[in-house]
Each structure stands twice: as structure tokens, then as C-alpha cells.
């Protein structure tokens, strides 16, 4: 415990957040000093929320200073709870009701072209992230959060999972490196996280440790449903153990590679051409495909270079990756378009599916397209391509009927 807790963010450019200072006192009740640009409109509501939270924790004598820059209620609640837990011992949680639109699950084979990383202690970036339509939103508790801010970031991430609209994006959290990351799980498992990323994963045992803690928390809170895992391979040892990591548990649905840490471990630097990481990337792709899970490429860090990103996505897809991370919303559209099927792939897939349907209807055991025989895995891939094209609006749902009409 500390005598005075200072929690939150303040300064130039900070929006949708607050900074709170809380000190317990011996007497004189609760004194609150509020500084806010929206004090005229929402001052009473902010003060009432602060009093409600302090009362919830039985804080009867305290000095509380709040510097508000437009924090939403879930942010204010997270900051105040973190402050209380730094100056007193309590296991209680102050939880706002979960938004109805946040109570969804995601499928094992869900499309994961794009995943937007957001710092776990920066609610300003979380609030509207979903409108950019990434396939997943990652609330990051690891590298994007300064060590001295990790404690309070957990409360922001927990409350964001409950009270921030993700607009249907897969709700992901990157925890800290195991074993420290095991302590993060109690802040996310009971609050409908869809997928957890495990950074710097080097052994299958780390997957087992996470799953054991997930199972304990689900039993404790009487929770059901699958929580997916995505280990991140970021070291030479992790690359060598990739297949055992990918096959460590049934809820491992994807594996990603982190090239910044990998190249540092390799003793080289990351380049645009990527020759230094070619072996690691192809090794990871091969491990993922052999395990039947998705392979996710590293982030492209030059957010101003859209053409460079487009070329990187093209090369990544050619290696067999199914998606990649992004660190800025402007990268999402390029990544989604690049990993989606192009017109040549769609047309070929249409012809394969039609040929398969015709052969099946005629009772033929062999499917051929022109002079080439079509194997079941090829048909399966073609169906997957068609499904992606329909879901992305590149083909109408009536594509098959339209195709038959076209060739009559």
C-alpha cells in the first residue's frame, strides 16, 4: 500500500481520460476537488460516481483530486478503483453492467486478417477503435504499457472488455510474458475476452499454464465457453519449438511471429526485405498449417508507408500467412484487402465449385476442370475462398445462380 495513489494520464493531448490522486485521511469525511472541461454539463454525475465508488469500498475519510479530460464512466471507475486498491487492502471489484452488445463469442476459424494493437492504459484509443472494422482489437498489457503503469492498465482493460463497444471485432488481450501474465488473467477471463495472446512463447508448457489458470477462473466464476489462444513466437527457441506450441492445446487457433524481438534475439536487425527472418516466418507458417491453425505475420511498423505495407502484405500472403497485426487504423483496409481473395482467385474458385457440383449431381467420382483433376483439398480451399468473397461483399450471396445464368 502507498500513502497517496496517483493514477491515470494527464498532460497535453490527453483526451477521454482522467488523472486521480487519492489519500486516506484520519477525519473530516470525503473531500473531492474536480477539475474538468465538462464540469458544467457532467460535474454532478462525475462527483456522484466518485462518491459511489468510495462508498462501495467503505472509504469514509479521504482527499480525492480529479483532473478530467472527458473520461467515460468506465474509465473513471477504473482509475478510481485502482487508486483505492493502492491505498487500502480490498478484494472487491466495482463493475459497471456489461454492454449487451459485448456478450458475443467468436468461432475457432474466424477470419483474422487484421488485428489492431491498442495500449492497455490509453482509453482514448479504445473508444472508437471498432468503427475502423479490424477483425480483432488487441488491448495490450505487455510492451505497450510502461512498467509503472501495468497495475492500473489491468483495470482499464477489464472495464473496456465490459463497457467499450467493439463493433463486433474479436476482443483480444495480450497479457504479459508468462509467468507474470498469469496474474493478468483474473482481469480478463471473467469478462468475456474472446482470445488471449501469449507473448514470447517458447514452450508448450506455457500454453498449459495459461489453460490451467483459465480453467480455475472459469470454475470459480461458473463460466462456460471457449477462450482462444494465440501464442506469439518472438525468439529463436520459440521458432524451433513452433510445432509443439501450435499443437499444445485445442484452443490454440493461431500463432503469430514477432519480428522485432526475434531479430534482436538473432543478433541482427529487421530490414524491409526480410531476408533475416525468412526462415523463421516460413517455419512458423509450416508449423501452423501442419497443426491446422492460422498463421499470423508480424506488424509493419512504418505507418506512413502505405505502398510498403501493401507490398509486405502481398509477400506475407504468398508465404502462407493468414493475416497480420497493425499498429494504426489506416493500415486496416490495406491488410484486409490484401489478405482477401483477388478477382483471379475468386474466378478460379467459382469454376472449381461449379465443376464439383456438376460432377456430384451426375454421380461422378472424379472431378475435373479442363484437363486437370481436382482433389478434395482443392475443393475445400475453393469453398473457403468463395465464403470469404461473399462475406467481404466481393461476390453476391446468389453467386452460384448468377454463374449458371451467365454460362447458359
LUMVEXVO-354504 format. One record per residue (C-alpha): residue number from 1; residue in three letters; x, y, z negated. Coordinates in steps of 0.5 Angstrom, whole numbers, plus 500, padded with zeros to 3 digits. Layout:
<rs>
r pos NUM; code ala; c1 X; c2 Y; c3 Z
...
</rs>
This chain:
<rs>
r pos 1; code unk; c1 500; c2 500; c3 500
r pos 2; code unk; c1 502; c2 507; c3 501
r pos 3; code unk; c1 500; c2 514; c3 497
r pos 4; code unk; c1 498; c2 517; c3 504
r pos 5; code unk; c1 496; c2 514; c3 510
r pos 6; code unk; c1 497; c2 518; c3 517
r pos 7; code unk; c1 493; c2 514; c3 522
r pos 8; code unk; c1 492; c2 516; c3 530
r pos 9; code unk; c1 494; c2 520; c3 535
r pos 10; code unk; c1 495; c2 528; c3 536
r pos 11; code unk; c1 498; c2 533; c3 540
r pos 12; code unk; c1 498; c2 536; c3 547
r pos 13; code unk; c1 494; c2 532; c3 552
r pos 14; code unk; c1 491; c2 527; c3 547
r pos 15; code unk; c1 483; c2 526; c3 548
r pos 16; code unk; c1 478; c2 522; c3 546
r pos 17; code unk; c1 482; c2 520; c3 539
r pos 18; code unk; c1 483; c2 523; c3 532
r pos 19; code unk; c1 488; c2 523; c3 527
r pos 20; code unk; c1 486; c2 522; c3 520
r pos 21; code unk; c1 490; c2 523; c3 513
r pos 22; code unk; c1 487; c2 520; c3 507
r pos 23; code unk; c1 490; c2 520; c3 500
r pos 24; code unk; c1 486; c2 517; c3 494
r pos 25; code unk; c1 485; c2 522; c3 488
r pos 26; code unk; c1 484; c2 521; c3 481
r pos 27; code unk; c1 478; c2 525; c3 481
r pos 28; code unk; c1 474; c2 530; c3 484
r pos 29; code unk; c1 470; c2 526; c3 489
r pos 30; code unk; c1 471; c2 526; c3 496
r pos 31; code unk; c1 473; c2 532; c3 500
r pos 32; code unk; c1 473; c2 532; c3 507
r pos 33; code unk; c1 477; c2 537; c3 512
r pos 34; code unk; c1 474; c2 536; c3 519
r pos 35; code unk; c1 478; c2 540; c3 525
r pos 36; code unk; c1 474; c2 538; c3 532
r pos 37; code unk; c1 473; c2 542; c3 538
r pos 38; code unk; c1 466; c2 539; c3 538
r pos 39; code unk; c1 464; c2 540; c3 531
r pos 40; code unk; c1 458; c2 545; c3 532
r pos 41; code unk; c1 455; c2 539; c3 536
r pos 42; code unk; c1 457; c2 533; c3 532
r pos 43; code unk; c1 460; c2 535; c3 526
r pos 44; code unk; c1 455; c2 533; c3 521
r pos 45; code unk; c1 455; c2 526; c3 525
r pos 46; code unk; c1 462; c2 525; c3 524
r pos 47; code unk; c1 462; c2 527; c3 517
r pos 48; code unk; c1 457; c2 522; c3 515
r pos 49; code unk; c1 460; c2 517; c3 519
r pos 50; code unk; c1 467; c2 518; c3 515
r pos 51; code unk; c1 462; c2 518; c3 508
r pos 52; code unk; c1 459; c2 512; c3 510
r pos 53; code unk; c1 466; c2 508; c3 511
r pos 54; code unk; c1 469; c2 511; c3 505
r pos 55; code unk; c1 463; c2 509; c3 501
r pos 56; code unk; c1 463; c2 502; c3 504
r pos 57; code unk; c1 470; c2 501; c3 501
r pos 58; code unk; c1 468; c2 504; c3 495
r pos 59; code unk; c1 472; c2 510; c3 495
r pos 60; code unk; c1 470; c2 515; c3 491
r pos 61; code unk; c1 475; c2 520; c3 490
r pos 62; code unk; c1 480; c2 522; c3 496
r pos 63; code unk; c1 482; c2 527; c3 500
r pos 64; code unk; c1 481; c2 526; c3 508
r pos 65; code unk; c1 483; c2 530; c3 513
r pos 66; code unk; c1 481; c2 529; c3 520
r pos 67; code unk; c1 483; c2 532; c3 527
r pos 68; code unk; c1 478; c2 530; c3 532
r pos 69; code unk; c1 479; c2 531; c3 540
r pos 70; code unk; c1 473; c2 527; c3 542
r pos 71; code unk; c1 473; c2 521; c3 539
r pos 72; code unk; c1 467; c2 516; c3 540
r pos 73; code unk; c1 464; c2 513; c3 533
r pos 74; code unk; c1 468; c2 506; c3 535
r pos 75; code unk; c1 475; c2 510; c3 535
r pos 76; code unk; c1 473; c2 514; c3 529
r pos 77; code unk; c1 471; c2 508; c3 525
r pos 78; code unk; c1 478; c2 504; c3 527
r pos 79; code unk; c1 482; c2 510; c3 525
r pos 80; code unk; c1 479; c2 511; c3 518
r pos 81; code unk; c1 478; c2 503; c3 516
r pos 82; code unk; c1 486; c2 503; c3 518
r pos 83; code unk; c1 487; c2 509; c3 513
r pos 84; code unk; c1 483; c2 506; c3 508
r pos 85; code unk; c1 487; c2 499; c3 508
r pos 86; code unk; c1 494; c2 502; c3 508
r pos 87; code unk; c1 492; c2 506; c3 501
r pos 88; code unk; c1 488; c2 500; c3 498
r pos 89; code unk; c1 487; c2 493; c3 498
r pos 90; code unk; c1 481; c2 490; c3 501
r pos 91; code unk; c1 479; c2 484; c3 506
r pos 92; code unk; c1 472; c2 487; c3 508
r pos 93; code unk; c1 471; c2 490; c3 515
r pos 94; code unk; c1 467; c2 495; c3 517
r pos 95; code unk; c1 464; c2 493; c3 524
r pos 96; code unk; c1 459; c2 497; c3 528
r pos 97; code unk; c1 454; c2 493; c3 532
r pos 98; code unk; c1 457; c2 490; c3 538
r pos 99; code unk; c1 454; c2 492; c3 545
r pos 100; code unk; c1 449; c2 487; c3 548
r pos 101; code unk; c1 453; c2 488; c3 555
r pos 102; code unk; c1 459; c2 486; c3 552
r pos 103; code unk; c1 457; c2 479; c3 550
r pos 104; code unk; c1 459; c2 475; c3 556
r pos 105; code unk; c1 463; c2 469; c3 557
r pos 106; code unk; c1 468; c2 468; c3 563
r pos 107; code unk; c1 469; c2 462; c3 568
r pos 108; code unk; c1 475; c2 458; c3 568
r pos 109; code unk; c1 476; c2 459; c3 575
r pos 110; code unk; c1 474; c2 466; c3 575
r pos 111; code unk; c1 477; c2 471; c3 580
r pos 112; code unk; c1 483; c2 474; c3 577
r pos 113; code unk; c1 486; c2 478; c3 583
r pos 114; code unk; c1 488; c2 485; c3 578
r pos 115; code unk; c1 489; c2 486; c3 571
r pos 116; code unk; c1 489; c2 493; c3 568
r pos 117; code unk; c1 494; c2 494; c3 562
r pos 118; code unk; c1 492; c2 499; c3 557
r pos 119; code unk; c1 496; c2 501; c3 551
r pos 120; code unk; c1 492; c2 498; c3 545
r pos 121; code unk; c1 493; c2 504; c3 541
r pos 122; code unk; c1 490; c2 509; c3 546
r pos 123; code unk; c1 483; c2 509; c3 546
r pos 124; code unk; c1 483; c2 515; c3 551
r pos 125; code unk; c1 485; c2 510; c3 557
r pos 126; code unk; c1 480; c2 505; c3 555
r pos 127; code unk; c1 473; c2 508; c3 555
r pos 128; code unk; c1 472; c2 509; c3 563
r pos 129; code unk; c1 477; c2 503; c3 565
r pos 130; code unk; c1 472; c2 499; c3 567
r pos 131; code unk; c1 469; c2 503; c3 572
r pos 132; code unk; c1 475; c2 502; c3 577
r pos 133; code unk; c1 473; c2 495; c3 577
r pos 134; code unk; c1 479; c2 491; c3 576
r pos 135; code unk; c1 478; c2 483; c3 575
r pos 136; code unk; c1 481; c2 484; c3 568
r pos 137; code unk; c1 482; c2 489; c3 563
r pos 138; code unk; c1 488; c2 488; c3 558
r pos 139; code unk; c1 488; c2 491; c3 551
r pos 140; code unk; c1 496; c2 491; c3 550
r pos 141; code unk; c1 498; c2 490; c3 543
r pos 142; code unk; c1 505; c2 488; c3 545
r pos 143; code unk; c1 510; c2 492; c3 549
r pos 144; code unk; c1 505; c2 498; c3 550
r pos 145; code unk; c1 505; c2 499; c3 542
r pos 146; code unk; c1 510; c2 502; c3 538
r pos 147; code unk; c1 512; c2 498; c3 532
r pos 148; code unk; c1 510; c2 503; c3 527
r pos 149; code unk; c1 503; c2 503; c3 531
r pos 150; code unk; c1 502; c2 496; c3 531
r pos 151; code unk; c1 498; c2 496; c3 525
r pos 152; code unk; c1 493; c2 501; c3 527
r pos 153; code unk; c1 492; c2 498; c3 534
r pos 154; code unk; c1 489; c2 492; c3 532
r pos 155; code unk; c1 483; c2 496; c3 529
r pos 156; code unk; c1 482; c2 500; c3 536
r pos 157; code unk; c1 483; c2 493; c3 540
r pos 158; code unk; c1 478; c2 490; c3 535
r pos 159; code unk; c1 473; c2 495; c3 536
r pos 160; code unk; c1 474; c2 496; c3 543
r pos 161; code unk; c1 472; c2 489; c3 544
r pos 162; code unk; c1 465; c2 490; c3 541
r pos 163; code unk; c1 464; c2 497; c3 543
r pos 164; code unk; c1 467; c2 499; c3 549
r pos 165; code unk; c1 463; c2 498; c3 556
r pos 166; code unk; c1 468; c2 493; c3 560
r pos 167; code unk; c1 463; c2 494; c3 566
r pos 168; code unk; c1 464; c2 486; c3 567
r pos 169; code unk; c1 471; c2 486; c3 567
r pos 170; code unk; c1 474; c2 480; c3 564
r pos 171; code unk; c1 476; c2 482; c3 557
r pos 172; code unk; c1 483; c2 480; c3 555
r pos 173; code unk; c1 488; c2 482; c3 550
r pos 174; code unk; c1 496; c2 481; c3 550
r pos 175; code unk; c1 498; c2 479; c3 543
r pos 176; code unk; c1 505; c2 480; c3 540
r pos 177; code unk; c1 510; c2 474; c3 541
r pos 178; code unk; c1 509; c2 468; c3 537
r pos 179; code unk; c1 509; c2 467; c3 531
r pos 180; code unk; c1 507; c2 475; c3 530
r pos 181; code unk; c1 502; c2 474; c3 535
r pos 182; code unk; c1 498; c2 469; c3 531
r pos 183; code unk; c1 496; c2 475; c3 526
r pos 184; code unk; c1 493; c2 479; c3 531
r pos 185; code unk; c1 488; c2 473; c3 533
r pos 186; code unk; c1 483; c2 475; c3 527
r pos 187; code unk; c1 482; c2 481; c3 530
r pos 188; code unk; c1 480; c2 479; c3 537
r pos 189; code unk; c1 478; c2 471; c3 536
r pos 190; code unk; c1 471; c2 473; c3 532
r pos 191; code unk; c1 470; c2 479; c3 537
r pos 192; code unk; c1 468; c2 476; c3 544
r pos 193; code unk; c1 475; c2 476; c3 547
r pos 194; code unk; c1 475; c2 472; c3 554
r pos 195; code unk; c1 482; c2 471; c3 555
r pos 196; code unk; c1 489; c2 472; c3 551
r pos 197; code unk; c1 496; c2 473; c3 554
r pos 198; code unk; c1 502; c2 470; c3 550
r pos 199; code unk; c1 508; c2 474; c3 552
r pos 200; code unk; c1 515; c2 471; c3 552
r pos 201; code unk; c1 512; c2 464; c3 552
r pos 202; code unk; c1 518; c2 459; c3 552
r pos 203; code unk; c1 515; c2 452; c3 550
r pos 204; code unk; c1 508; c2 448; c3 550
r pos 205; code unk; c1 508; c2 449; c3 542
r pos 206; code unk; c1 507; c2 456; c3 542
r pos 207; code unk; c1 500; c2 454; c3 546
r pos 208; code unk; c1 499; c2 449; c3 541
r pos 209; code unk; c1 500; c2 454; c3 535
r pos 210; code unk; c1 495; c2 459; c3 538
r pos 211; code unk; c1 490; c2 454; c3 539
r pos 212; code unk; c1 490; c2 451; c3 532
r pos 213; code unk; c1 489; c2 458; c3 530
r pos 214; code unk; c1 483; c2 460; c3 535
r pos 215; code unk; c1 480; c2 453; c3 532
r pos 216; code unk; c1 481; c2 455; c3 525
r pos 217; code unk; c1 478; c2 462; c3 526
r pos 218; code unk; c1 472; c2 459; c3 530
r pos 219; code unk; c1 470; c2 454; c3 525
r pos 220; code unk; c1 471; c2 460; c3 520
r pos 221; code unk; c1 466; c2 464; c3 523
r pos 222; code unk; c1 462; c2 459; c3 526
r pos 223; code unk; c1 464; c2 461; c3 533
r pos 224; code unk; c1 463; c2 457; c3 540
r pos 225; code unk; c1 465; c2 458; c3 547
r pos 226; code unk; c1 472; c2 457; c3 550
r pos 227; code unk; c1 477; c2 462; c3 550
r pos 228; code unk; c1 482; c2 462; c3 556
r pos 229; code unk; c1 490; c2 463; c3 555
r pos 230; code unk; c1 495; c2 466; c3 560
r pos 231; code unk; c1 502; c2 465; c3 558
r pos 232; code unk; c1 507; c2 470; c3 560
r pos 233; code unk; c1 514; c2 467; c3 563
r pos 234; code unk; c1 519; c2 472; c3 561
r pos 235; code unk; c1 525; c2 468; c3 560
r pos 236; code unk; c1 530; c2 463; c3 564
r pos 237; code unk; c1 528; c2 458; c3 558
r pos 238; code unk; c1 521; c2 459; c3 560
r pos 239; code unk; c1 522; c2 458; c3 567
r pos 240; code unk; c1 525; c2 452; c3 566
r pos 241; code unk; c1 519; c2 450; c3 562
r pos 242; code unk; c1 514; c2 452; c3 566
r pos 243; code unk; c1 510; c2 446; c3 568
r pos 244; code unk; c1 510; c2 443; c3 560
r pos 245; code unk; c1 507; c2 450; c3 558
r pos 246; code unk; c1 502; c2 450; c3 564
r pos 247; code unk; c1 499; c2 443; c3 562
r pos 248; code unk; c1 500; c2 444; c3 555
r pos 249; code unk; c1 492; c2 445; c3 554
r pos 250; code unk; c1 486; c2 445; c3 558
r pos 251; code unk; c1 484; c2 452; c3 556
r pos 252; code unk; c1 490; c2 455; c3 560
r pos 253; code unk; c1 487; c2 457; c3 566
r pos 254; code unk; c1 493; c2 462; c3 569
r pos 255; code unk; c1 500; c2 463; c3 568
r pos 256; code unk; c1 504; c2 470; c3 569
r pos 257; code unk; c1 511; c2 472; c3 570
r pos 258; code unk; c1 514; c2 478; c3 567
r pos 259; code unk; c1 520; c2 480; c3 571
r pos 260; code unk; c1 523; c2 486; c3 567
r pos 261; code unk; c1 524; c2 481; c3 561
r pos 262; code unk; c1 526; c2 476; c3 566
r pos 263; code unk; c1 531; c2 479; c3 570
r pos 264; code unk; c1 534; c2 482; c3 563
r pos 265; code unk; c1 535; c2 475; c3 561
r pos 266; code unk; c1 538; c2 473; c3 567
r pos 267; code unk; c1 543; c2 479; c3 566
r pos 268; code unk; c1 541; c2 482; c3 573
r pos 269; code unk; c1 537; c2 488; c3 575
r pos 270; code unk; c1 530; c2 488; c3 578
r pos 271; code unk; c1 530; c2 490; c3 586
r pos 272; code unk; c1 525; c2 492; c3 591
r pos 273; code unk; c1 527; c2 486; c3 595
r pos 274; code unk; c1 526; c2 481; c3 589
r pos 275; code unk; c1 532; c2 476; c3 591
r pos 276; code unk; c1 534; c2 476; c3 584
r pos 277; code unk; c1 527; c2 473; c3 582
r pos 278; code unk; c1 525; c2 469; c3 588
r pos 279; code unk; c1 527; c2 462; c3 584
r pos 280; code unk; c1 523; c2 464; c3 578
r pos 281; code unk; c1 517; c2 466; c3 582
r pos 282; code unk; c1 517; c2 460; c3 586
r pos 283; code unk; c1 518; c2 455; c3 580
r pos 284; code unk; c1 512; c2 459; c3 577
r pos 285; code unk; c1 507; c2 458; c3 583
r pos 286; code unk; c1 509; c2 451; c3 584
r pos 287; code unk; c1 508; c2 449; c3 576
r pos 288; code unk; c1 501; c2 453; c3 576
r pos 289; code unk; c1 499; c2 449; c3 583
r pos 290; code unk; c1 501; c2 443; c3 580
r pos 291; code unk; c1 497; c2 444; c3 574
r pos 292; code unk; c1 491; c2 446; c3 577
r pos 293; code unk; c1 491; c2 453; c3 575
r pos 294; code unk; c1 492; c2 460; c3 577
r pos 295; code unk; c1 499; c2 464; c3 578
r pos 296; code unk; c1 499; c2 471; c3 577
r pos 297; code unk; c1 505; c2 475; c3 579
r pos 298; code unk; c1 509; c2 481; c3 575
r pos 299; code unk; c1 507; c2 488; c3 575
r pos 300; code unk; c1 509; c2 493; c3 581
r pos 301; code unk; c1 512; c2 499; c3 577
r pos 302; code unk; c1 512; c2 505; c3 582
r pos 303; code unk; c1 505; c2 507; c3 581
r pos 304; code unk; c1 506; c2 513; c3 586
r pos 305; code unk; c1 509; c2 508; c3 592
r pos 306; code unk; c1 502; c2 505; c3 595
r pos 307; code unk; c1 506; c2 502; c3 601
r pos 308; code unk; c1 511; c2 499; c3 597
r pos 309; code unk; c1 505; c2 496; c3 593
r pos 310; code unk; c1 502; c2 493; c3 599
r pos 311; code unk; c1 508; c2 490; c3 602
r pos 312; code unk; c1 509; c2 487; c3 595
r pos 313; code unk; c1 502; c2 484; c3 594
r pos 314; code unk; c1 503; c2 481; c3 601
r pos 315; code unk; c1 509; c2 478; c3 599
r pos 316; code unk; c1 506; c2 475; c3 593
r pos 317; code unk; c1 500; c2 472; c3 596
r pos 318; code unk; c1 505; c2 469; c3 601
r pos 319; code unk; c1 509; c2 466; c3 596
r pos 320; code unk; c1 502; c2 463; c3 593
r pos 321; code unk; c1 500; c2 468; c3 587
r pos 322; code unk; c1 493; c2 469; c3 586
r pos 323; code unk; c1 494; c2 476; c3 583
r pos 324; code unk; c1 498; c2 481; c3 579
r pos 325; code unk; c1 498; c2 486; c3 574
r pos 326; code unk; c1 497; c2 493; c3 575
r pos 327; code unk; c1 499; c2 499; c3 570
r pos 328; code unk; c1 495; c2 504; c3 574
r pos 329; code unk; c1 488; c2 504; c3 576
r pos 330; code unk; c1 490; c2 507; c3 583
r pos 331; code unk; c1 493; c2 500; c3 584
r pos 332; code unk; c1 487; c2 496; c3 583
r pos 333; code unk; c1 484; c2 497; c3 590
r pos 334; code unk; c1 490; c2 495; c3 594
r pos 335; code unk; c1 491; c2 489; c3 590
r pos 336; code unk; c1 484; c2 487; c3 590
r pos 337; code unk; c1 484; c2 488; c3 598
r pos 338; code unk; c1 491; c2 485; c3 599
r pos 339; code unk; c1 489; c2 478; c3 595
r pos 340; code unk; c1 483; c2 478; c3 598
r pos 341; code unk; c1 482; c2 474; c3 605
r pos 342; code unk; c1 483; c2 478; c3 611
r pos 343; code unk; c1 479; c2 477; c3 618
r pos 344; code unk; c1 483; c2 471; c3 621
r pos 345; code unk; c1 483; c2 467; c3 614
r pos 346; code unk; c1 475; c2 468; c3 614
r pos 347; code unk; c1 474; c2 466; c3 621
r pos 348; code unk; c1 478; c2 460; c3 621
r pos 349; code unk; c1 475; c2 458; c3 614
r pos 350; code unk; c1 468; c2 459; c3 617
r pos 351; code unk; c1 470; c2 455; c3 623
r pos 352; code unk; c1 472; c2 449; c3 618
r pos 353; code unk; c1 466; c2 449; c3 614
r pos 354; code unk; c1 461; c2 449; c3 620
r pos 355; code unk; c1 465; c2 443; c3 623
r pos 356; code unk; c1 465; c2 440; c3 616
r pos 357; code unk; c1 457; c2 441; c3 616
r pos 358; code unk; c1 456; c2 438; c3 623
r pos 359; code unk; c1 460; c2 432; c3 622
r pos 360; code unk; c1 457; c2 431; c3 616
r pos 361; code unk; c1 450; c2 432; c3 619
r pos 362; code unk; c1 452; c2 427; c3 625
r pos 363; code unk; c1 454; c2 422; c3 620
r pos 364; code unk; c1 462; c2 422; c3 622
r pos 365; code unk; c1 467; c2 420; c3 617
r pos 366; code unk; c1 472; c2 424; c3 621
r pos 367; code unk; c1 472; c2 432; c3 621
r pos 368; code unk; c1 476; c2 435; c3 627
r pos 369; code unk; c1 477; c2 442; c3 629
r pos 370; code unk; c1 479; c2 442; c3 636
r pos 371; code unk; c1 485; c2 437; c3 637
r pos 372; code unk; c1 486; c2 438; c3 629
r pos 373; code unk; c1 484; c2 433; c3 624
r pos 374; code unk; c1 481; c2 437; c3 617
r pos 375; code unk; c1 483; c2 434; c3 611
r pos 376; code unk; c1 478; c2 435; c3 605
r pos 377; code unk; c1 483; c2 439; c3 601
r pos 378; code unk; c1 483; c2 444; c3 607
r pos 379; code unk; c1 475; c2 444; c3 607
r pos 380; code unk; c1 475; c2 445; c3 600
r pos 381; code unk; c1 480; c2 451; c3 601
r pos 382; code unk; c1 476; c2 454; c3 606
r pos 383; code unk; c1 470; c2 454; c3 602
r pos 384; code unk; c1 473; c2 457; c3 597
r pos 385; code unk; c1 475; c2 463; c3 602
r pos 386; code unk; c1 468; c2 463; c3 604
r pos 387; code unk; c1 466; c2 464; c3 597
r pos 388; code unk; c1 471; c2 470; c3 596
r pos 389; code unk; c1 469; c2 473; c3 602
r pos 390; code unk; c1 462; c2 473; c3 600
r pos 391; code unk; c1 463; c2 475; c3 593
r pos 392; code unk; c1 467; c2 481; c3 596
r pos 393; code unk; c1 462; c2 483; c3 601
r pos 394; code unk; c1 466; c2 481; c3 607
r pos 395; code unk; c1 461; c2 476; c3 609
r pos 396; code unk; c1 453; c2 477; c3 608
r pos 397; code unk; c1 450; c2 471; c3 604
r pos 398; code unk; c1 447; c2 469; c3 610
r pos 399; code unk; c1 453; c2 468; c3 614
r pos 400; code unk; c1 452; c2 461; c3 616
r pos 401; code unk; c1 445; c2 462; c3 619
r pos 402; code unk; c1 448; c2 468; c3 623
r pos 403; code unk; c1 454; c2 464; c3 625
r pos 404; code unk; c1 450; c2 459; c3 628
r pos 405; code unk; c1 446; c2 464; c3 632
r pos 406; code unk; c1 452; c2 467; c3 634
r pos 407; code unk; c1 454; c2 461; c3 638
r pos 408; code unk; c1 448; c2 459; c3 641
</rs>
